[in-house]
Amino acid sequence: MSKAEKLILRLLEVPADFSWDELVRVLAMYGFHERPGSGSHRRFVNESTGKMITGLVKPHHPRKHVARGYLRKAIEYLDLKADI
């Protein structure tokens, strides 16, 4: 099993300690990149499909763990359960 597959399986577990960097890596695997903006809310765009994910909040506390609700939102948007 590749590192990418392991990371996706970890995301599907919706762990309390999933980092922002890990979420950005998963989104990048699906062709999304972060659009510049201000504040904590982030937008991710897939230029080839034109799809956009909005409303993900980058944590600003020292732990940098993403809230589980945002992980669920990313899983639902990417429809990851169908892939695995």
ZIMO-V584411 format. One record per run of one state. SS is the DSSP state (A for helix, B for strand, O for the rest). FROM is the first residue (numbers start at 1). TO is the last residue. If there is no record, write none. Layout:
ss=SS from=FROM to=TO
ss=SS from=FROM to=TO
This chain:
ss=O from=1 to=2
ss=A from=3 to=12
ss=O from=13 to=18
ss=B from=19 to=19
ss=A from=20 to=29
ss=O from=30 to=32
ss=B from=33 to=35
ss=O from=36 to=40
ss=B from=41 to=45
ss=O from=46 to=51
ss=B from=52 to=57
ss=O from=58 to=64
ss=B from=65 to=65
ss=O from=66 to=67
ss=A from=68 to=78
ss=O from=79 to=79
ss=A from=80 to=83
ss=O from=84 to=84
